[in-house]
C-alpha cells in the first residue's frame, strides 16, 4: 500500500520511515528543499513542494487507495493541506499530532471541512513501547544491583510465608534462578511446612524443597530475601531483610536493602517473570511451569485482582511451561477433609444481604479457612464471604468478595489490625489475631455467635460505605 506522508519535522520523518518500511511504500512531502535533499541523500523517497496546492498531489498520481499522513505540530494550521488532499481525491487521511493536540482551536475549526479524517497522537503510539522499555531497563538495573549484592554470600535464605502457596513456591524457585544459586547455597525456607494438598502436589512434582526454618536460624545466613511476603508478617522476628519482593500492599515496621513491592500486580510470580526477562535469564520448563501455575492460582485464572502485566507474564510463560503437569497439580483441590469444614460452615453459617459468614471452629491447618471462603463465594446471591476458624491459639479470618464492592483489606484492618495481623487486597484479605484478644474486645463468643459477630461487623462496614456514597452524591 502506498503512503504519502506530509511532514516538516526531520525526526518525525525518520521515525515514520523506520516504522512503516518495508510494510508500506512510503514517500514524504516536505516544504524545505534543503531538508528534501538531505533526506534523499539518506536513501529516503522524498520531494519538496507546497502541500496546500491540489496540483502538488495530482502530479503524484494520487489514487483513492493512497494513504495520507499529515503531521500536525500545533504551530501552523493544517486545514488547507487537508482540503487540498481531499480535493485531489484522497480518501484515507490520517492526522498525526506531534504537538499539543488541544493547544489551540485550529484543529476544531478544521474538522467541519475535512470530512472523515482519523486522528492519532505520536505520544500515544510511542508511549507504550517507551514506557515498557524504560520500565524493563529500570528493572534490569535493580535486578543487577541485588544480584551483585548477593554474589559474595556463602549462604542465602529465601524465606516464604507460613504454609506457602503456589505463588510463594514459584517465586522462591524463580529468585534462586535469578541469584544463580543451587539448593545448597540458597535454601527456600518457611517456618511452617507445606500442608495444603495441591501445594504438596506442586512441590513434589516440581521437586521444590522447602526447609523448615526457625527465627534463631536467621543469623546463620549471610543474606535473607523474602518473596510473596514482607518481614512485618513474622511479628517482629525478622525486622530486616536484604531483599523483599511481594505483590501485597506495602507494610511498615522493617528495613530492606532492596525491595520491589507492586500491590497492583496479581501475583509475585508476575514481578519475578519481569525480573527474569529483564536480565535475559534462561527460564527452564520447571520454573516456567511453577510460575504459570502460580499466576493462574493467585488470580483465580484472572477472575480476581488481575493486571495487564499478569496477562503478559502468563502469555510469555505459557509456551515454556508443561501444561499437562499443571493439570495434574490442579487435580488435588477437593478432599474429604476439606469438605468436612465446608459442611461445618454450612451448618453454622448465615447469609445476610449477600454476605455469608461462618465459624468453622478449631482446625489443624490454616488452609481450611480460605478454602471454605473461596467455596462459598461460588454460591448464588453471595457477594462476600467471611469465614473464621481457630488454629492453635490464633483466630484466622479469611475474607473474599467479587472485587467490585468495598475493599476486603480495609475490612480486616478496620476490625482486627489493633489485635494482630490484618491486611489484603480489594477482593481477598486475612486477619490472624490471638483468640484471647478477640474475645477480650468482642466478648467470650463461641460457635454461631462468632459468625453472628462477623456478620454484624460486615453489616456496619458495608452500610457505612453506602452512607458515605450518598453523602458525597448530595454534595
C-alpha positions in Angstrom: 0.0 0.0 0.0 1.2 3.5 -0.9 1.6 6.1 1.9 2.2 9.8 1.3 3.4 11.5 4.5 3.2 15.3 4.6 5.7 16.2 7.4 8.1 19.0 8.1 10.0 17.6 11.2 13.1 15.5 10.3 12.8 13.4 13.4 9.2 12.5 12.7 10.1 11.7 9.1 12.9 9.4 10.1 10.7 7.7 12.7 7.9 7.1 10.2 10.4 5.8 7.7 11.8 3.3 10.2 8.3 2.2 11.4 6.4 1.9 8.1 9.1 0.3 5.9 9.0 -2.4 4.5 5.3 -3.0 5.1 4.3 0.1 3.1 5.6 2.0 0.1 6.4 5.4 1.8 7.0 8.8 0.2 7.5 12.0 2.1 6.3 15.6 1.0 8.2 18.4 2.7 8.3 22.2 2.1 12.1 22.7 2.6 14.3 21.8 -0.4 17.4 21.5 1.8 15.6 19.0 4.0 14.4 17.1 1.0 17.9 16.9 -0.4 19.4 15.7 2.9 16.7 13.0 3.4 17.1 11.9 -0.3 20.8 11.5 0.2 20.0 9.3 3.2 18.1 7.0 0.9 14.5 8.1 1.5 11.8 8.8 -1.0 11.1 12.5 -0.6 10.2 15.5 -2.6 9.7 19.3 -1.9 6.5 21.1 -2.9 3.7 23.2 -1.4 1.3 20.8 0.5 -1.5 23.3 0.3 -1.9 23.1 -3.5 -4.1 20.5 -5.2 -1.8 20.1 -8.2 1.0 19.0 -5.8 -0.9 15.8 -5.2 -2.2 15.4 -8.8 1.3 15.3 -10.1 2.0 12.4 -7.8 -0.7 10.2 -9.3 -2.9 10.0 -6.2 -5.5 7.2 -6.1 -8.4 6.5 -3.7 -6.1 3.8 -2.2 -3.3 6.2 -1.3 -3.0 6.8 2.4 -2.2 10.3 3.5 -0.5 11.0 6.9 -0.4 14.7 7.7 1.8 15.9 10.6 0.2 18.5 12.9 2.7 20.1 15.2 0.1 22.7 16.5 2.2 25.6 15.3 0.5 26.0 11.9 -3.0 25.3 10.6 -3.3 22.1 8.5 -6.8 23.0 7.3 -5.6 23.9 3.7 -3.4 20.8 3.5 -6.3 18.6 4.4 -8.6 20.3 1.9 -6.1 20.0 -0.9 -5.6 16.3 -0.2 -9.3 15.7 -0.3 -9.8 17.8 -3.5 -7.1 15.7 -5.2 -9.0 12.5 -4.5 -7.6 11.5 -1.1 -10.0 9.4 1.0 -7.7 7.7 3.5 -6.4 10.7 5.5 -4.7 10.4 8.9 -3.6 13.4 11.1 -0.5 12.6 13.2 -0.4 15.0 16.2 3.2 15.7 17.3 2.5 18.8 19.3 -0.1 19.6 21.9 -3.3 18.4 20.2 -5.6 20.8 22.1 -3.2 23.7 22.4 -5.4 25.9 20.1 -8.7 25.9 18.3 -7.3 25.5 14.8 -7.9 21.7 14.7 -11.5 22.1 15.8 -12.0 24.8 13.1 -10.6 22.5 10.5 -12.8 19.4 11.2 -16.1 20.5 9.7 -14.5 20.9 6.3 -12.2 17.8 6.3 -14.8 15.1 6.4 -13.8 11.6 7.6 -10.3 12.1 9.0 -8.7 9.8 11.5 -6.6 11.5 14.3 -3.9 9.9 16.4 -1.1 11.2 18.7 2.5 10.4 18.2 2.8 10.3 22.0 0.1 7.6 22.2 2.0 5.5 19.7 5.4 5.9 21.3 4.4 5.8 25.0 3.5 2.1 25.4 6.8 1.0 23.8 8.9 3.7 25.5 7.3 3.1 28.9 7.8 -0.7 28.6 11.4 -0.3 27.6 12.2 2.2 30.3 10.5 0.0 32.9 12.4 -3.0 31.7 15.6 -1.0 31.8 15.0 0.1 35.4 14.0 -3.4 36.4 17.3 -4.7 34.8 19.3 -2.2 36.8 17.5 -3.1 40.1 18.0 -6.9 39.5 21.7 -6.5 38.6 22.2 -4.5 41.8 20.8 -7.1 44.1 22.5 -9.9 42.1 25.8 -8.2 42.8 24.9 -7.7 46.5 24.1 -11.4 46.9 27.0 -12.7 44.8 29.6 -13.0 47.6 27.2 -14.6 50.2 28.0 -18.1 51.2 24.5 -19.0 52.5 21.3 -17.4 51.3 17.8 -17.8 52.8 14.8 -17.3 50.6 12.0 -17.0 53.1 8.4 -17.8 52.3 5.3 -17.2 54.5 3.8 -19.9 56.7 2.3 -22.9 54.7 3.5 -21.5 51.4 1.1 -21.4 48.4 1.9 -21.8 44.7 2.9 -18.2 44.3 5.4 -18.3 47.2 6.8 -21.7 46.0 7.2 -20.5 42.4 8.7 -17.1 43.5 11.2 -18.8 45.7 12.3 -21.1 42.8 12.5 -18.1 40.4 14.6 -16.0 42.7 17.0 -18.8 43.3 17.5 -18.9 39.5 18.0 -15.1 39.3 20.6 -15.4 42.0 22.3 -18.2 40.1 22.2 -20.4 43.2 21.7 -24.1 43.9 19.7 -25.9 46.6 22.7 -25.9 48.9 23.7 -22.3 48.6 20.2 -20.8 48.6 17.7 -22.5 50.8 14.0 -22.0 50.3 12.6 -22.0 53.8 9.4 -21.4 55.8 8.6 -21.5 59.5 5.8 -23.9 58.7 5.9 -26.7 56.1 3.8 -27.1 53.1 0.5 -28.8 54.0 -2.3 -28.0 51.5 -2.8 -31.0 49.2 -2.4 -29.0 45.9 0.7 -27.2 47.2 2.3 -30.5 48.4 1.5 -31.9 45.0 3.1 -29.0 43.3 6.2 -29.1 45.5 6.6 -32.9 44.9 6.0 -32.8 41.2 8.4 -29.9 40.6 10.9 -31.0 43.2 10.7 -27.8 45.2 12.2 -28.5 48.6 11.1 -26.2 51.4 13.1 -26.4 54.6 11.5 -25.6 58.0 13.2 -22.6 59.5 13.2 -21.1 63.0 13.8 -17.5 63.9 17.0 -18.4 65.7 18.5 -19.7 62.4 18.2 -16.4 60.6 21.6 -15.3 61.8 23.2 -18.4 60.2 22.6 -16.9 56.7 24.7 -14.2 55.1 21.7 -12.8 53.1 17.9 -13.1 53.7 15.3 -12.5 51.0 11.5 -12.7 51.4 9.2 -13.4 48.5 5.4 -13.1 48.4 5.6 -11.8 52.0 7.1 -8.9 53.9 9.1 -9.1 57.1 6.3 -7.5 59.2 4.3 -10.8 58.7 6.7 -12.5 61.1 5.7 -10.4 64.1 9.0 -8.8 65.0 11.1 -12.0 64.5 12.5 -10.5 61.3 12.9 -6.7 61.3 15.4 -6.5 58.4 15.8 -8.3 55.0 18.3 -7.9 52.2 15.6 -8.2 49.5 11.8 -8.1 49.6 9.7 -9.0 46.5 6.0 -9.0 47.0 2.6 -8.1 45.5 0.7 -7.4 48.7 0.2 -3.8 49.9 3.4 -2.4 51.4 3.7 -2.5 55.2 5.9 -0.6 57.7 7.9 -1.9 60.5 11.0 -3.3 58.8 14.0 -2.2 56.8 15.3 -3.7 53.5 18.4 -3.1 51.4 16.4 -3.8 48.2 12.7 -4.2 47.7 10.2 -4.4 44.8 6.6 -4.3 46.0 3.9 -3.9 43.4 0.5 -4.1 45.1 -1.3 -3.7 41.7 0.1 -7.0 40.4 -2.0 -10.1 40.7 1.0 -12.3 41.8 4.6 -12.1 42.9 5.4 -14.5 40.1 4.5 -11.8 37.6 7.1 -9.5 39.2 9.7 -12.2 39.0 8.8 -13.0 35.4 9.7 -9.4 34.7 13.0 -9.7 36.6 14.0 -12.9 34.7 13.1 -11.3 31.4 14.9 -8.1 32.2 18.3 -9.8 32.6 17.7 -12.5 29.9 17.9 -15.4 32.3 17.0 -18.7 30.6 13.7 -19.9 32.2 13.6 -23.7 32.5 10.4 -25.7 31.9 10.2 -26.4 35.6 10.4 -22.8 36.6 8.0 -21.7 33.9 5.5 -24.4 34.9 5.7 -23.3 38.6 5.2 -19.6 37.8 2.4 -20.2 35.3 0.5 -22.3 37.8 1.1 -19.6 40.4 -0.2 -16.8 38.3 -3.3 -18.9 37.4 -3.8 -19.8 41.0 -3.3 -16.4 42.7 -5.6 -14.6 40.2 -8.2 -17.5 40.1 -7.4 -17.7 36.4 -7.7 -13.9 36.0 -11.0 -13.8 37.8 -9.7 -11.5 40.6 -7.1 -8.8 41.1 -5.6 -9.1 37.7 -3.3 -6.6 35.9 -2.4 -6.3 32.3 1.1 -7.4 33.2 -0.2 -10.7 34.7 -1.7 -11.5 31.3 1.5 -10.6 29.6 3.5 -12.8 32.0 1.1 -15.7 31.5 1.3 -15.3 27.7 5.1 -15.3 27.9 5.4 -18.3 30.2 2.7 -20.5 28.5 4.8 -21.8 25.6 7.7 -22.6 28.1 5.6 -24.5 30.6 4.3 -28.1 30.8 0.5 -27.7 30.6 -0.1 -31.4 31.3 1.8 -31.1 34.5 -0.3 -28.1 35.6 -3.5 -30.1 35.0 -2.1 -32.8 37.3 -1.3 -30.3 40.0 -4.8 -28.9 39.9 -6.3 -32.3 40.5 -5.8 -32.2 44.3 -8.3 -29.4 45.0 -11.2 -31.2 46.7 -10.6 -33.7 49.6 -13.0 -35.3 52.1 -11.1 -33.4 54.9 -11.8 -30.0 53.3 -15.5 -30.9 52.7 -15.8 -31.5 56.4 -15.1 -27.8 57.1 -17.4 -26.8 54.2 -20.1 -28.8 56.0 -19.4 -27.1 59.3 -19.7 -23.7 57.7 -22.9 -24.7 56.0 -24.4 -25.7 59.3 -23.3 -22.7 61.4 -23.1 -20.0 58.8 -25.6 -17.3 58.0 -26.4 -15.4 54.8 -27.4 -11.7 55.2 -27.7 -9.2 52.4 -25.4 -11.3 50.1 -22.8 -11.7 52.9 -22.1 -15.2 54.1 -20.3 -15.5 57.5 -19.4 -18.7 59.3 -17.2 -20.0 62.1 -15.7 -23.5 61.5 -14.3 -24.0 65.0 -10.8 -25.5 65.6 -8.8 -26.6 62.5 -5.5 -28.4 62.3 -4.4 -26.2 59.4 -5.0 -22.7 58.3 -5.7 -23.5 54.7 -9.2 -24.9 55.5 -10.4 -21.4 56.3 -9.5 -19.7 53.0 -10.6 -22.8 51.1 -14.1 -22.5 52.7 -14.2 -18.8 52.0 -13.5 -19.4 48.3 -16.0 -22.3 48.2 -19.0 -20.3 49.5 -18.2 -17.3 47.2 -19.4 -19.5 44.3 -22.9 -19.6 45.7 -25.7 -17.8 44.0 -26.6 -14.4 45.7 -23.3 -14.4 47.7 -21.0 -11.4 47.1 -18.9 -11.6 50.3 -17.7 -14.5 52.4 -16.2 -14.1 55.9 -15.0 -17.3 57.4 -13.2 -17.7 60.8 -11.6 -20.6 62.5 -9.1 -21.3 65.3 -5.7 -22.7 64.5 -3.6 -23.2 67.7 -4.4 -20.1 69.8 -5.0 -17.9 66.8 -8.2 -16.8 65.3 -7.8 -16.7 61.5 -10.4 -14.8 59.4 -10.5 -15.1 55.6 -12.5 -12.6 53.6 -13.4 -12.9 49.9 -15.6 -10.8 47.7 -16.3 -10.4 44.0 -13.9 -7.5 43.6 -16.2 -4.6 42.7 -17.6 -3.8 46.1 -15.8 -2.4 49.1 -12.2 -3.3 49.9 -11.7 -6.6 51.8 -8.3 -5.4 53.1 -9.9 -2.3 54.6 -12.5 -4.5 56.4 -9.9 -6.7 58.2 -7.8 -3.7 59.1 -10.7 -1.8 60.5 -11.8 -4.5 62.9 -8.6 -6.6 63.6 -5.4 -4.6 62.9 -5.1 -3.5 66.5 -5.4 -7.1 67.7 -2.9 -8.7 65.5 -2.0 -9.0 61.8 -4.5 -7.9 59.2 -4.4 -6.9 55.5 -5.0 -7.8 51.9 -6.4 -6.7 48.6 -9.8 -5.5 47.4 -11.1 -9.0 46.7 -9.3 -11.1 49.3 -7.9 -10.4 52.8 -6.9 -12.2 56.0 -6.6 -11.4 59.7 -4.7 -13.5 62.2 -5.2 -12.5 65.9 -4.8 -14.2 69.3 -8.2 -15.7 70.2 -8.0 -14.2 73.7 -7.6 -10.7 72.3 -10.6 -11.2 70.0 -12.7 -12.3 73.0 -11.4 -9.5 75.2 -12.7 -7.0 72.6 -15.8 -8.7 71.2 -17.0 -10.9 74.1 -16.5 -14.6 75.1 -18.1 -15.8 71.9 -18.3 -19.4 70.7 -19.8 -21.2 67.6 -22.6 -19.4 65.8 -22.1 -16.3 68.0 -18.7 -15.7 66.3 -20.4 -15.9 62.9 -23.1 -13.5 64.1 -20.5 -11.0 65.3 -18.7 -11.2 61.9 -22.0 -10.6 60.2 -22.6 -7.6 62.4 -19.1 -6.1 61.7 -19.7 -6.6 57.9 -23.1 -5.0 58.0 -21.7 -1.9 59.8 -18.7 -1.7 57.4 -20.7 -2.0 54.2 -23.5 0.3 55.3 -21.0 3.0 56.3 -19.7 2.9 52.8 -23.2 3.2 51.4 -23.9 6.2 53.6 -20.6 7.9 52.6 -21.6 7.5 48.9 -25.0 9.1 49.5 -23.3 12.0 51.4 -20.8 12.5 48.6 -23.5 12.5 45.9 -25.6 15.0 47.9 -22.7 17.4 47.9 
